[in-house]
């Protein structure tokens, strides 16, 4: 299973579906370009991050799209999907877990409204634009390690960005060590284990990624796109996240991209 999904810069608060005894999941409504979420209770034994396979197939008119699920800790599994068209969507689950496999449902997608223009992509070959065609002119800054500097500085950073002209910020998933300005330990780490005893690179820390996702949500509320750096050389041997083996490196992007 692809273990954990960090959504795109347009990550927002999700609609939650709880698993039900029947094969049909409860219908919900979600706005276009927002995040539809399926939430399921399942097994927690072994290593669910890699042992459990979970995917969802989403159908709209003649289109079929697939999204991978991830393990969110405490026996909870999640599938996230961003509908890009208004109307009724149908979906079904496939899994090596019997209670997940074959579950199905529908949800209604309403048209985007207000400042919800969808994700940013290439527009007219040389420019950027939102999914609905609105132009996007990036005015960016960098705050690589702001997420892991403690709640007080995180709050101050968001307050500063709210008053600034920037609509894009480049930032890292992993913590950063910088000889002059950044020497502190982050409040938590992306993997189970410790830098002294070693990390279990096959077991993620869901709390770490939930905290990171909330910061991306905070940026969204300010109208700021998150330009997220997945790999980076700023560890400098402090934690060892820059020295993962090939399989560990392969597993980590699966975590981030779903």
Rosetta blueprint (number, residue, H / E / L):
1 X L
2 X L
3 X L
4 X L
5 X E
6 X L
7 X L
8 X L
9 X L
10 X L
11 X L
12 X L
13 X L
14 X L
15 X E
16 X L
17 X L
18 X L
19 X L
20 X L
21 X L
22 X L
23 X L
24 X E
25 X L
26 X L
27 X L
28 X E
29 X E
30 X E
31 X E
32 X L
33 X L
34 X L
35 X L
36 X E
37 X E
38 X E
39 X E
40 X E
41 X E
42 X L
43 X L
44 X L
45 X L
46 X L
47 X L
48 X H
49 X H
50 X H
51 X H
52 X L
53 X L
54 X E
55 X E
56 X E
57 X E
58 X E
59 X E
60 X E
61 X L
62 X L
63 X E
64 X E
65 X E
66 X E
67 X E
68 X E
69 X E
70 X E
71 X E
72 X L
73 X L
74 X L
75 X L
76 X E
77 X E
78 X E
79 X E
80 X E
81 X E
82 X L
83 X L
84 X L
85 X L
86 X L
87 X E
88 X E
89 X E
90 X E
91 X E
92 X E
93 X E
94 X E
95 X E
96 X L
97 X L
98 X L
99 X L
100 X L
101 X L
102 X L
103 X L
104 X E
105 X E
106 X E
107 X E
108 X E
109 X E
110 X E
111 X L
112 X L
113 X L
114 X L
115 X L
116 X L
117 X L
118 X L
119 X L
120 X E
121 X E
122 X E
123 X E
124 X L
125 X L
126 X L
127 X E
128 X E
129 X E
130 X E
131 X L
132 X L
133 X L
134 X L
135 X E
136 X E
137 X L
138 X L
139 X L
140 X E
141 X E
142 X E
143 X L
144 X L
145 X L
146 X H
147 X H
148 X H
149 X L
150 X L
151 X H
152 X H
153 X H
154 X H
155 X H
156 X H
157 X H
158 X H
159 X H
160 X H
161 X H
162 X H
163 X H
164 X L
165 X L
166 X L
167 X L
168 X E
169 X E
170 X E
171 X E
172 X E
173 X L
174 X L
175 X L
176 X L
177 X L
178 X E
179 X L
180 X L
181 X L
182 X E
183 X L
184 X L
185 X L
186 X L
187 X L
188 X L
189 X L
190 X L
191 X E
192 X E
193 X E
194 X E
195 X L
196 X L
197 X L
198 X E
199 X E
200 X E
201 X E
202 X E
203 X E
204 X E
205 X L
206 X H
207 X H
208 X H
209 X H
210 X H
211 X H
212 X H
213 X H
214 X H
215 X H
216 X H
217 X H
218 X H
219 X H
220 X H
221 X H
222 X L
223 X L
224 X L
225 X E
226 X E
227 X E
228 X E
229 X E
230 X L
231 X L
232 X L
233 X L
234 X L
235 X L
236 X L
237 X L
238 X L
239 X L
240 X L
241 X L
242 X L
243 X L
244 X L
245 X L
246 X H
247 X H
248 X H
249 X H
250 X H
251 X H
252 X H
253 X H
254 X H
255 X H
256 X H
257 X H
258 X L
